[in-house]
Amino acid sequence: MKFEALEKVGAMSLLSPWGQNMHLPAGIFHWSGRAKAEAEINGTIGTAKGKAQQVFGAGGNKNVTMALPSMKKYIPNLDPEQIFPYAPDKGLPAFSSAWRNWILRKAGEDARALDPLLGQCQVTPGITGGLHNTLKMFVGPGDPVVVPDKRWENYDNIIEINIGAKPVEFPFFTGDRFNIDGMCDAIRSVWKQQDRAILVLNFPNNPTGYSPPRVEADAIKKSLLELTASGDKWLVVIFDDAYEGYVYDSDAANRSLFYEMLPQKGLVTIKLDGISKEMLWYGGRIGTITMAYPADWVNAVGRDALDKEWGNKFAGISRSTYSNCSMLAQSVAAAALQDLDQILEERKVCTGILAERYRIFKEELKKIDTSRLQCNPFQGGFFNFFDIVPKNGPAAEDLADHLLKKYKTGTIPVHFGSLNGIRVAFCSVEAEDIPKLCENLNNAAKDLMP
């Protein structure tokens, strides 16, 4: 395929060599798509078909995808064709469209300005897949990726091991606030080497649960817009919005910066999200990649042309790696997203439960000796993070092991780079157990750091 629109707006030069070469060849899905529209006898796609009456014992002569009735009986409200066939490599159109509407609903008053620039949602196997696919599209071996020091450890598996790129990190905090100056300095350091930089931002943050206060969120947005205002260099900001909306402090920003940080010449923004956290279907493994195009790109070639070519590249990744994502999960999510008011009400229930645990945890933190364990600022998310304060203190793995063996308390040790601490997932701890959890943390720290 020729990528004339991406070439015309200069987007191809932003991509890694791998991203430039990636495309979806006119293979099985191309010909099966044509056959569905044009053929009377379709011998293209490798899914067994038969009459519904033969397969399920009901449904007459309707031609359906063969499946085991024992599987169908547990999903009574969906048609078999919403469950058992292969999903399109670009994602189920009904889901992609419904998720784009969901993004615009969350954008609120910014939806009007965002809508003309918002691309088609590309479906991936979870946000992990989305992060990998997006990064690999833009960075190659040896290329820098700007990330904070406090980050999900899987970032490093993706950046360093899978892609062969290198993290360029900056300290997440300056005092108890997000380190905006450090972020900008890291971007400038990359620009000294090349004309484009890739930045990954994650709020509420994993592992800390930090979500910036509203004033600080505005300052982050302003700094990045000013940094790229000249258009001489390019910045691609990837928003890892896995925990968007899980914010329990009224002073903190409770939605993604993606909605209001509209792209411009020199700035491309990409949103990663999905059903794992937002719809609490962790095993569904459906994530999305959604790019907001700079206005001059849209004016030059049109959004449809950008969607077609951008989508072809991500469909090429899908076809050449995992083929496609769960039809069932996309069908269920697409159906549920037809009633966004209901989704929002149901999310309030879950967020309320987590907010209560958050408030209890905040109170119990007052009893923990901060000379041994220091909890990072947090306003939301599913986690909080404790630095092991003494420089000569135990390794995080040793503290986590001690917590398990003596106090029967499970935590995640985080020990790479300059980090040495433990992540606590309060999202999975009942409210009445949080005081005991904090007591165990405090006592275990005293045991190893008398």
QUITA-V154891 format. One record per residue. N is the residue number from 1. RES is the residue in three letters. PHI is phi as a letter, one per 30 degrees, with the letter a starting at -180 (NA if undefined). NEAR is the number of other ideal C-beta (glycine too) atoms within 8 Angstrom. D_FIRST is the distance of its C-alpha to the first C-alpha in whole Angstrom. Layout:
# QUITA-V154891
n->{N | N}
res->{RES | RES}
phi->{PHI | PHI}
near->{NEAR | NEAR}
d_first->{D_FIRST | D_FIRST}
This chain:
# QUITA-V154891
n->{1 | 2 | 3 | 4 | 5 | 6 | 7 | 8 | 9 | 10 | 11 | 12 | 13 | 14 | 15 | 16 | 17 | 18 | 19 | 20 | 21 | 22 | 23 | 24 | 25 | 26 | 27 | 28 | 29 | 30 | 31 | 32 | 33 | 34 | 35 | 36 | 37 | 38 | 39 | 40 | 41 | 42 | 43 | 44 | 45 | 46 | 47 | 48 | 49 | 50 | 51 | 52 | 53 | 54 | 55 | 56 | 57 | 58 | 59 | 60 | 61 | 62 | 63 | 64 | 65 | 66 | 67 | 68 | 69 | 70 | 71 | 72 | 73 | 74 | 75 | 76 | 77 | 78 | 79 | 80 | 81 | 82 | 83 | 84 | 85 | 86 | 87 | 88 | 89 | 90 | 91 | 92 | 93 | 94 | 95 | 96 | 97 | 98 | 99 | 100 | 101 | 102 | 103 | 104 | 105 | 106 | 107 | 108 | 109 | 110 | 111 | 112 | 113 | 114 | 115 | 116 | 117 | 118 | 119 | 120 | 121 | 122 | 123 | 124 | 125 | 126 | 127 | 128 | 129 | 130 | 131 | 132 | 133 | 134 | 135 | 136 | 137 | 138 | 139 | 140 | 141 | 142 | 143 | 144 | 145 | 146 | 147 | 148 | 149 | 150 | 151 | 152 | 153 | 154 | 155 | 156 | 157 | 158 | 159 | 160 | 161 | 162 | 163 | 164 | 165 | 166 | 167 | 168 | 169 | 170 | 171 | 172 | 173 | 174 | 175 | 176 | 177 | 178 | 179 | 180 | 181 | 182 | 183 | 184 | 185 | 186 | 187 | 188 | 189 | 190 | 191 | 192 | 193 | 194 | 195 | 196 | 197 | 198 | 199 | 200 | 201 | 202 | 203 | 204 | 205 | 206 | 207 | 208 | 209 | 210 | 211 | 212 | 213 | 214 | 215 | 216 | 217 | 218 | 219 | 220 | 221 | 222 | 223 | 224 | 225 | 226 | 227 | 228 | 229 | 230 | 231 | 232 | 233 | 234 | 235 | 236 | 237 | 238 | 239 | 240 | 241 | 242 | 243 | 244 | 245 | 246 | 247 | 248 | 249 | 250 | 251 | 252 | 253 | 254 | 255 | 256 | 257 | 258 | 259 | 260 | 261 | 262 | 263 | 264 | 265 | 266 | 267 | 268 | 269 | 270 | 271 | 272 | 273 | 274 | 275 | 276 | 277 | 278 | 279 | 280 | 281 | 282 | 283 | 284 | 285 | 286 | 287 | 288 | 289 | 290 | 291 | 292 | 293 | 294 | 295 | 296 | 297 | 298 | 299 | 300 | 301 | 302 | 303 | 304 | 305 | 306 | 307 | 308 | 309 | 310 | 311 | 312 | 313 | 314 | 315 | 316 | 317 | 318 | 319 | 320 | 321 | 322 | 323 | 324 | 325 | 326 | 327 | 328 | 329 | 330 | 331 | 332 | 333 | 334 | 335 | 336 | 337 | 338 | 339 | 340 | 341 | 342 | 343 | 344 | 345 | 346 | 347 | 348 | 349 | 350 | 351 | 352 | 353 | 354 | 355 | 356 | 357 | 358 | 359 | 360 | 361 | 362 | 363 | 364 | 365 | 366 | 367 | 368 | 369 | 370 | 371 | 372 | 373 | 374 | 375 | 376 | 377 | 378 | 379 | 380 | 381 | 382 | 383 | 384 | 385 | 386 | 387 | 388 | 389 | 390 | 391 | 392 | 393 | 394 | 395 | 396 | 397 | 398 | 399 | 400 | 401 | 402 | 403 | 404 | 405 | 406 | 407 | 408 | 409 | 410 | 411 | 412 | 413 | 414 | 415 | 416 | 417 | 418 | 419 | 420 | 421 | 422 | 423 | 424 | 425 | 426 | 427 | 428 | 429 | 430 | 431 | 432 | 433 | 434 | 435 | 436 | 437 | 438 | 439 | 440 | 441 | 442 | 443 | 444 | 445 | 446 | 447 | 448 | 449 | 450}
res->{MET | LYS | PHE | GLU | ALA | LEU | GLU | LYS | VAL | GLY | ALA | MET | SER | LEU | LEU | SER | PRO | TRP | GLY | GLN | ASN | MET | HIS | LEU | PRO | ALA | GLY | ILE | PHE | HIS | TRP | SER | GLY | ARG | ALA | LYS | ALA | GLU | ALA | GLU | ILE | ASN | GLY | THR | ILE | GLY | THR | ALA | LYS | GLY | LYS | ALA | GLN | GLN | VAL | PHE | GLY | ALA | GLY | GLY | ASN | LYS | ASN | VAL | THR | MET | ALA | LEU | PRO | SER | MET | LYS | LYS | TYR | ILE | PRO | ASN | LEU | ASP | PRO | GLU | GLN | ILE | PHE | PRO | TYR | ALA | PRO | ASP | LYS | GLY | LEU | PRO | ALA | PHE | SER | SER | ALA | TRP | ARG | ASN | TRP | ILE | LEU | ARG | LYS | ALA | GLY | GLU | ASP | ALA | ARG | ALA | LEU | ASP | PRO | LEU | LEU | GLY | GLN | CYS | GLN | VAL | THR | PRO | GLY | ILE | THR | GLY | GLY | LEU | HIS | ASN | THR | LEU | LYS | MET | PHE | VAL | GLY | PRO | GLY | ASP | PRO | VAL | VAL | VAL | PRO | ASP | LYS | ARG | TRP | GLU | ASN | TYR | ASP | ASN | ILE | ILE | GLU | ILE | ASN | ILE | GLY | ALA | LYS | PRO | VAL | GLU | PHE | PRO | PHE | PHE | THR | GLY | ASP | ARG | PHE | ASN | ILE | ASP | GLY | MET | CYS | ASP | ALA | ILE | ARG | SER | VAL | TRP | LYS | GLN | GLN | ASP | ARG | ALA | ILE | LEU | VAL | LEU | ASN | PHE | PRO | ASN | ASN | PRO | THR | GLY | TYR | SER | PRO | PRO | ARG | VAL | GLU | ALA | ASP | ALA | ILE | LYS | LYS | SER | LEU | LEU | GLU | LEU | THR | ALA | SER | GLY | ASP | LYS | TRP | LEU | VAL | VAL | ILE | PHE | ASP | ASP | ALA | TYR | GLU | GLY | TYR | VAL | TYR | ASP | SER | ASP | ALA | ALA | ASN | ARG | SER | LEU | PHE | TYR | GLU | MET | LEU | PRO | GLN | LYS | GLY | LEU | VAL | THR | ILE | LYS | LEU | ASP | GLY | ILE | SER | LYS | GLU | MET | LEU | TRP | TYR | GLY | GLY | ARG | ILE | GLY | THR | ILE | THR | MET | ALA | TYR | PRO | ALA | ASP | TRP | VAL | ASN | ALA | VAL | GLY | ARG | ASP | ALA | LEU | ASP | LYS | GLU | TRP | GLY | ASN | LYS | PHE | ALA | GLY | ILE | SER | ARG | SER | THR | TYR | SER | ASN | CYS | SER | MET | LEU | ALA | GLN | SER | VAL | ALA | ALA | ALA | ALA | LEU | GLN | ASP | LEU | ASP | GLN | ILE | LEU | GLU | GLU | ARG | LYS | VAL | CYS | THR | GLY | ILE | LEU | ALA | GLU | ARG | TYR | ARG | ILE | PHE | LYS | GLU | GLU | LEU | LYS | LYS | ILE | ASP | THR | SER | ARG | LEU | GLN | CYS | ASN | PRO | PHE | GLN | GLY | GLY | PHE | PHE | ASN | PHE | PHE | ASP | ILE | VAL | PRO | LYS | ASN | GLY | PRO | ALA | ALA | GLU | ASP | LEU | ALA | ASP | HIS | LEU | LEU | LYS | LYS | TYR | LYS | THR | GLY | THR | ILE | PRO | VAL | HIS | PHE | GLY | SER | LEU | ASN | GLY | ILE | ARG | VAL | ALA | PHE | CYS | SER | VAL | GLU | ALA | GLU | ASP | ILE | PRO | LYS | LEU | CYS | GLU | ASN | LEU | ASN | ASN | ALA | ALA | LYS | ASP | LEU | MET | PRO}
phi->{NA | d | c | d | d | d | d | d | d | i | d | d | d | d | d | d | e | d | d | d | d | d | a | c | d | d | c | e | d | d | d | d | d | d | d | e | d | c | c | c | c | c | c | c | d | d | b | d | b | a | d | e | d | d | d | c | i | a | j | i | c | e | d | b | d | d | a | d | e | d | d | d | d | d | b | d | c | c | d | e | d | c | c | c | d | d | d | e | d | d | j | d | e | d | d | e | d | d | d | d | d | d | d | d | d | d | d | h | d | d | d | d | d | d | e | d | c | d | d | d | d | c | d | b | d | i | d | e | d | d | d | d | d | d | d | d | d | c | b | b | e | i | d | d | b | d | b | d | d | c | b | d | d | d | e | d | e | d | d | d | d | d | c | i | d | b | d | c | c | b | d | d | c | b | i | c | b | d | d | d | d | d | d | d | d | d | d | d | d | d | d | d | c | a | d | b | b | c | b | c | c | b | b | e | d | c | c | d | i | d | b | d | e | e | d | d | d | d | d | d | e | d | d | d | d | d | d | c | d | d | i | d | b | c | b | c | c | c | c | d | c | e | c | e | j | d | b | c | c | d | d | c | d | c | b | d | d | e | d | c | c | d | d | b | e | j | b | c | c | b | c | c | a | l | d | e | c | d | c | h | c | d | d | d | h | b | b | b | c | b | c | c | d | e | e | d | d | d | d | d | b | j | d | d | d | d | d | d | d | d | d | d | d | d | d | d | d | e | d | c | b | c | i | a | c | e | d | e | d | d | d | d | d | d | d | d | d | d | c | d | d | d | e | d | d | d | d | d | d | d | d | d | d | d | d | d | d | e | d | d | d | e | d | d | d | d | c | c | d | d | d | c | b | b | d | d | e | b | b | a | i | c | b | b | b | c | d | d | d | d | d | c | d | d | d | e | d | d | d | d | d | d | d | d | d | c | c | h | b | c | b | c | d | b | b | a | h | c | d | a | a | b | c | c | c | d | d | c | c | d | e | d | c | d | e | d | e | d | d | d | d | d | d | d | d | d | e | c | b | d}
near->{6 | 3 | 11 | 9 | 12 | 11 | 9 | 8 | 12 | 7 | 11 | 9 | 5 | 10 | 11 | 11 | 7 | 10 | 11 | 8 | 6 | 9 | 9 | 13 | 7 | 5 | 8 | 8 | 12 | 10 | 10 | 11 | 8 | 9 | 12 | 8 | 6 | 5 | 9 | 3 | 4 | 9 | 4 | 8 | 9 | 3 | 9 | 5 | 7 | 9 | 11 | 14 | 10 | 5 | 12 | 11 | 5 | 6 | 9 | 7 | 6 | 7 | 7 | 14 | 10 | 9 | 12 | 5 | 9 | 5 | 10 | 12 | 7 | 5 | 9 | 6 | 3 | 11 | 5 | 12 | 8 | 8 | 14 | 10 | 8 | 8 | 12 | 9 | 11 | 11 | 14 | 12 | 8 | 9 | 16 | 15 | 10 | 12 | 13 | 12 | 10 | 11 | 13 | 11 | 9 | 11 | 11 | 8 | 5 | 9 | 11 | 6 | 8 | 13 | 8 | 8 | 14 | 10 | 12 | 9 | 14 | 16 | 15 | 16 | 9 | 11 | 13 | 10 | 12 | 15 | 15 | 11 | 13 | 12 | 16 | 14 | 13 | 12 | 12 | 11 | 6 | 6 | 11 | 13 | 14 | 14 | 12 | 11 | 11 | 11 | 15 | 8 | 8 | 8 | 12 | 11 | 9 | 13 | 15 | 11 | 8 | 9 | 13 | 8 | 14 | 9 | 11 | 11 | 11 | 12 | 9 | 12 | 12 | 8 | 4 | 4 | 9 | 11 | 12 | 10 | 7 | 10 | 15 | 11 | 9 | 12 | 13 | 9 | 9 | 12 | 10 | 5 | 6 | 8 | 5 | 10 | 13 | 14 | 14 | 13 | 10 | 13 | 14 | 15 | 14 | 14 | 12 | 14 | 16 | 15 | 15 | 12 | 10 | 9 | 6 | 12 | 12 | 8 | 9 | 14 | 11 | 8 | 11 | 14 | 11 | 7 | 10 | 13 | 8 | 6 | 8 | 4 | 11 | 11 | 15 | 13 | 12 | 13 | 13 | 11 | 12 | 12 | 13 | 13 | 10 | 12 | 11 | 10 | 9 | 3 | 6 | 12 | 12 | 7 | 9 | 11 | 12 | 10 | 12 | 7 | 12 | 10 | 11 | 11 | 6 | 11 | 14 | 14 | 13 | 13 | 14 | 17 | 13 | 14 | 11 | 15 | 12 | 10 | 10 | 7 | 11 | 6 | 4 | 12 | 11 | 18 | 17 | 16 | 14 | 16 | 10 | 14 | 12 | 12 | 11 | 8 | 11 | 13 | 5 | 7 | 10 | 7 | 10 | 6 | 10 | 17 | 10 | 9 | 13 | 13 | 11 | 12 | 14 | 14 | 13 | 12 | 12 | 15 | 13 | 5 | 6 | 7 | 7 | 10 | 14 | 9 | 14 | 10 | 13 | 16 | 14 | 11 | 16 | 13 | 8 | 10 | 13 | 7 | 7 | 10 | 6 | 8 | 12 | 8 | 8 | 8 | 10 | 8 | 8 | 9 | 11 | 8 | 8 | 13 | 9 | 9 | 14 | 11 | 9 | 11 | 12 | 7 | 7 | 12 | 9 | 5 | 7 | 12 | 8 | 8 | 5 | 12 | 15 | 7 | 11 | 13 | 9 | 14 | 13 | 14 | 14 | 12 | 14 | 13 | 16 | 13 | 10 | 15 | 9 | 8 | 3 | 3 | 10 | 9 | 8 | 14 | 8 | 9 | 16 | 13 | 8 | 13 | 15 | 10 | 6 | 8 | 10 | 4 | 10 | 5 | 11 | 9 | 12 | 13 | 9 | 6 | 5 | 4 | 11 | 10 | 13 | 16 | 14 | 13 | 9 | 14 | 8 | 5 | 11 | 6 | 8 | 5 | 8 | 14 | 9 | 7 | 13 | 13 | 9 | 11 | 16 | 13 | 9 | 14 | 14 | 10 | 9 | 11 | 10 | 4}
d_first->{0 | 4 | 6 | 9 | 11 | 12 | 12 | 15 | 17 | 17 | 16 | 13 | 17 | 18 | 16 | 17 | 16 | 15 | 13 | 11 | 10 | 10 | 7 | 8 | 7 | 9 | 12 | 15 | 15 | 12 | 15 | 18 | 17 | 17 | 20 | 22 | 21 | 22 | 24 | 28 | 28 | 25 | 25 | 21 | 22 | 24 | 27 | 30 | 31 | 35 | 37 | 38 | 42 | 41 | 39 | 41 | 44 | 44 | 41 | 42 | 39 | 36 | 33 | 32 | 31 | 34 | 35 | 39 | 41 | 42 | 39 | 39 | 42 | 42 | 39 | 41 | 40 | 36 | 35 | 34 | 30 | 30 | 31 | 30 | 27 | 23 | 22 | 18 | 16 | 16 | 19 | 22 | 21 | 25 | 25 | 23 | 24 | 28 | 27 | 26 | 29 | 31 | 30 | 31 | 34 | 35 | 34 | 37 | 38 | 35 | 32 | 33 | 31 | 29 | 27 | 25 | 23 | 23 | 19 | 19 | 20 | 18 | 20 | 22 | 25 | 27 | 27 | 27 | 24 | 23 | 24 | 23 | 19 | 20 | 22 | 20 | 17 | 19 | 22 | 22 | 25 | 28 | 26 | 29 | 29 | 32 | 33 | 37 | 39 | 40 | 37 | 36 | 36 | 33 | 31 | 32 | 31 | 28 | 28 | 30 | 30 | 26 | 25 | 27 | 27 | 31 | 32 | 34 | 37 | 39 | 42 | 41 | 45 | 47 | 50 | 50 | 47 | 43 | 43 | 41 | 42 | 41 | 37 | 37 | 39 | 36 | 33 | 35 | 35 | 32 | 31 | 34 | 31 | 28 | 27 | 25 | 27 | 26 | 29 | 30 | 32 | 34 | 37 | 39 | 38 | 38 | 41 | 43 | 43 | 43 | 42 | 43 | 45 | 44 | 45 | 44 | 40 | 41 | 41 | 38 | 36 | 38 | 38 | 34 | 34 | 36 | 35 | 31 | 33 | 33 | 29 | 29 | 28 | 25 | 26 | 24 | 27 | 26 | 29 | 30 | 31 | 33 | 36 | 36 | 39 | 41 | 43 | 47 | 49 | 49 | 49 | 45 | 42 | 41 | 37 | 34 | 34 | 30 | 31 | 33 | 32 | 29 | 26 | 27 | 26 | 26 | 26 | 23 | 25 | 23 | 26 | 26 | 28 | 29 | 31 | 33 | 35 | 35 | 36 | 37 | 36 | 35 | 34 | 32 | 29 | 27 | 26 | 23 | 21 | 21 | 21 | 23 | 21 | 23 | 24 | 23 | 19 | 20 | 22 | 20 | 17 | 18 | 18 | 16 | 13 | 13 | 14 | 11 | 8 | 11 | 12 | 8 | 10 | 13 | 12 | 11 | 14 | 16 | 15 | 16 | 19 | 21 | 19 | 20 | 23 | 26 | 26 | 30 | 30 | 27 | 29 | 33 | 31 | 30 | 33 | 35 | 33 | 34 | 38 | 37 | 41 | 42 | 39 | 41 | 44 | 43 | 42 | 45 | 47 | 45 | 45 | 49 | 50 | 48 | 49 | 53 | 52 | 51 | 54 | 56 | 54 | 55 | 59 | 59 | 57 | 60 | 62 | 60 | 61 | 59 | 60 | 59 | 56 | 54 | 52 | 49 | 49 | 47 | 46 | 44 | 41 | 43 | 44 | 46 | 47 | 50 | 50 | 53 | 55 | 57 | 55 | 57 | 57 | 55 | 52 | 50 | 50 | 54 | 54 | 52 | 53 | 57 | 56 | 55 | 58 | 61 | 59 | 57 | 54 | 51 | 49 | 46 | 46 | 44 | 45 | 42 | 42 | 45 | 45 | 48 | 48 | 48 | 46 | 48 | 46 | 48 | 46 | 47 | 51 | 53 | 55 | 58 | 57 | 56 | 59 | 60 | 56 | 57 | 61 | 59 | 57 | 60 | 62 | 60 | 59 | 63 | 63 | 61 | 62 | 66}
